[in-house]
Amino acid sequence: MDIKRILFPTDFSECSSAALDCASYLASATGARLYILYVDELKDVSVPAIPPVEGGYFYAAGWDDERREELQEMLSKTVPTVANIAYEHRLLTGPPTMQILQFAEQESVDLIVMGSHGRTGFSRLVMGSVAQGVMRGAKCPVLIVKPPTAVSDDVGTTVTGSTLR
């Protein structure tokens, strides 16, 4: 597998940080360009009815210039954890799963590396899973990095689970 472009979608969470470590390592090992992407989600205001009534979308938390600048600043602080990697930041707006899949296809991404919050049961049903949607819809391989976990060794020291090194 020839990897030239890696997509790392972030939500600025701890899960994303672990995935960034992995994406950075893989980009370094393969010489790939790393795309660091944040999608500001739009909220669906469709009215549930039979037949369905389209309501459209609105921006979460009052999308304006100040919010965009704040997100751009947070995104610019998200950088590869390994030196000498070619990377770009992208800020998109819309439904995250759809935007990630469209971006991956438009940029001919070879691999998507993303974190998963590990939600299960009712929480997953209600909140959905962007990682699951991307995994199902992507035309390229998707590597899902689970959240770091704390484990105890034989001496009683707590060690945090790690990613690739």
Secondary structure, DSSP 8 states (H G I E B T S, - for coil): ----EEEEEE-SSHHHHHHHHHHHHHHHHHT-EEEEEEEE-EEE--B--SS-B---EEETT---HHHHHHHHHHHHT---SSSS--EEEEEEES-HHHHHHHHHHHTT-SEEEEE-----HHHHHHH--HHHHHHHH-SS-EEEE----EEE-TTS-EEE-----
